[in-house]
Amino acid sequence: MEATSGNSMRQVREATATPRRRRRGAAAGERVRYFLPKPGSSSQKPELGEEAASEAEALVEAFRGPQLFYTLVAWNSVPELNGSEAKISKRPLTPE
C-alpha cells in the first residue's frame, strides 16, 4: 500500500463526501419529514408510524430500535406550457 500525504487524504475525503451531502439534504423548497415504521411493517411493505421531529431524532430512535426510518417529501405535479409544447413538472409541496 502506498503512503499518501495528509493533504491528499483530505482531498479524497472531500471528493467522496460531497455527493453524499447533496443526496442527504433537501433541495431548496423541499420539506423533508421523518417517520419511524409502523410496528409490523417491513422494508418490503413500508407503513409510516410515528413522525420524528428531526432527522437527528429519527436516527436516534432508529438506532435504539434497531429499525429503519423513512424520509418523505411531498410533491405537486404542475403543468407547464411553453408555446405549443406541454410538460409536466414536479414541485415540492409548500408547508401549510
Order of alpha helices (4+ residues) and beta strands (2+ residues): alpha-beta-beta-alpha-beta-beta-beta
